[in-house]
Amino acid sequence: MITFWLLAVLIVASAVFVVSAPRPVYSVLGLLFNFLCLAVMYLTLDAEFLAVIQVVVYSGAILMLFVFVIALLSSGVRPFSVGPNRLPRILAPLSILGALGLGGLLFVISESVTPTPAPTGAATAAGNAGVFGSVADFGQALFTTYLLPFEATAFVLMIAVIGVIALAGDIDPPRPPRSKPLREREPILKDGS
Amino acid sequence: MDVAIANYIGLSAVIFMIGVGGVVARRNPLVMLMGIELMWNAANLAFIAYAKAYMSNAGHVFAFLVITVAAAEAAIGLAIVVIVFRRAVNVDVDDVSVLKG
């Protein structure tokens, strides 16, 4: 109960932040937080696979696409390489810090790893196929009862890929005949708009 | 289920209306697309909440399909944004009226 209300407040607050943030990058960060909270809420609703998909597809793929487009569109506004490169100056302390951190991490992992006990009956991956919301249950439903809509999503994605290529793909201008030398070609006219 | 289904549906409606508000109020096409993503997620939350209420897998499968379509929509929408911004530097979607009849 307390989990639901905590998550609900976080989700609504981050959603309001998404639509009211002054810059699109802040909106993307708010949307990332919103999606992660929603993934936790899916876990509380026994939708394990969808929680993972929420993180991987939404937070990983779609939001990365948003960030990429923002970076692409604002690339002409400000040069990318502003200021001197600070990496050589901080390289020595950074490498020492990194080596210490890696060593500590490996030590902690080597201390904490214990041989896992053999799964007992119902805990195996195939054993909980009848449990509602488990990944095995979802996969069985997806590939038996709902196989046709699952295949239809492949067509949806393919149409989307073709559409994106047709929209934003860089189509080569028609080449002039090869008999004319390169220097005497007329410059490619830009359209008036 | 200790939380009533109505709470999840209410939360879903709130997220949906925030997304609608973002699409209607903001003029930045990227923020408008993010509002549409919020609306997709509100629909997904409703599907998953009802799947839990009825103990049925169909809601999960449909939410999976919704995520797929949302990914396709985001890709195409961002492609349109890129080609619009490639031609004009303007940020206001009200000025993008080439397709107006």
Contacts between the chains, C-beta under 8 A, distances in Angstrom:
chain1	res1	chain2	res2	distance
A	1	B	2	5.3
A	1	B	3	6.0
A	4	B	3	4.5
A	4	B	7	6.5
A	4	B	8	7.9
A	8	B	7	7.5
A	8	B	11	5.1
A	11	B	11	6.9
A	11	B	15	6.6
A	12	B	11	7.4
A	12	B	14	5.8
A	12	B	15	7.1
A	12	B	18	7.2
A	15	B	14	7.9
A	15	B	15	5.4
A	15	B	18	4.4
A	15	B	19	7.3
A	15	B	38	5.6
A	16	B	18	6.0
A	18	B	18	7.7
A	18	B	22	6.6
A	18	B	31	7.5
A	18	B	34	5.5
A	18	B	35	7.4
A	18	B	38	6.5
A	19	B	18	6.0
A	19	B	19	7.4
A	19	B	21	5.8
A	19	B	22	3.2
A	19	B	25	7.0
A	19	B	26	6.3
A	19	B	31	6.6
A	19	B	34	7.6
A	19	B	35	5.8
A	19	B	38	7.6
A	21	B	31	7.7
A	24	B	28	6.2
A	24	B	30	4.5
A	24	B	31	5.9
A	24	B	34	7.9
A	27	B	30	7.3
A	27	B	31	5.3
A	27	B	34	5.3
A	28	B	34	7.2
A	31	B	34	5.3
A	31	B	37	6.5
A	31	B	38	7.5
A	34	B	38	7.2
A	34	B	41	7.4
A	35	B	41	7.0
A	38	B	41	5.7
A	38	B	44	7.7
A	38	B	45	6.6
A	41	B	45	7.0
A	42	B	45	8.0
A	42	B	48	5.7
A	45	B	8	7.6
A	45	B	48	5.1
A	45	B	49	6.2
A	45	B	51	7.6
A	45	B	52	4.6
A	46	B	52	5.9
A	47	B	48	4.9
A	47	B	51	7.1
A	47	B	52	7.5
A	47	B	60	5.7
A	47	B	63	7.4
A	49	B	60	7.2
A	49	B	64	7.8
A	50	B	44	7.6
A	50	B	48	6.3
A	50	B	60	6.0
A	50	B	63	5.6
A	50	B	64	6.6
A	50	B	67	7.7
A	53	B	64	6.7
A	53	B	67	5.9
A	54	B	44	7.9
A	54	B	67	7.4
A	57	B	67	5.6
A	57	B	71	6.0
A	58	B	37	7.6
A	58	B	41	7.6
A	58	B	67	7.1
A	58	B	70	7.8
A	61	B	71	6.5
A	62	B	37	6.9
A	62	B	70	7.1
A	62	B	71	5.9
A	62	B	74	4.8
A	65	B	74	6.1
A	65	B	75	6.7
A	65	B	78	5.7
A	66	B	30	6.6
A	66	B	33	7.4
A	66	B	34	7.0
A	66	B	74	7.6
A	66	B	78	7.1
A	69	B	30	6.9
A	69	B	78	4.9
A	69	B	81	6.3
A	69	B	82	6.1
A	70	B	30	6.5
A	72	B	82	6.7
A	73	B	81	7.6
A	73	B	82	7.2
A	73	B	85	5.0
A	132	B	55	5.3
A	132	B	57	7.7
A	133	B	52	7.6
A	133	B	60	7.2
A	137	B	57	6.5
A	138	B	57	6.4
A	138	B	60	5.5
A	138	B	61	7.5
A	138	B	64	8.0
A	141	B	57	4.0
A	141	B	58	7.8
A	141	B	60	7.3
A	141	B	61	5.9
A	142	B	61	5.7
A	142	B	64	7.0
A	145	B	57	7.7
A	145	B	61	7.9
A	146	B	58	7.5
A	146	B	61	4.5
A	149	B	61	7.1
A	149	B	65	5.8
A	150	B	61	7.7
A	150	B	65	7.8
A	153	B	65	5.8
A	153	B	68	4.4
A	153	B	69	7.6
A	156	B	68	6.3
A	156	B	69	6.0
A	156	B	72	5.5
A	157	B	68	6.6
A	157	B	71	7.4
A	157	B	72	5.8
A	159	B	72	7.5
A	160	B	71	7.7
A	160	B	72	3.5
A	160	B	73	7.9
A	160	B	75	5.4
A	160	B	76	5.7
A	161	B	75	7.7
A	163	B	76	5.4
A	163	B	79	7.5
A	164	B	75	5.3
A	164	B	76	5.9
A	164	B	79	4.5
A	167	B	76	7.1
A	167	B	79	4.5
A	167	B	80	6.3
A	167	B	83	5.9
A	168	B	79	4.2
A	168	B	82	5.4
A	168	B	83	5.3
A	193	B	87	6.8
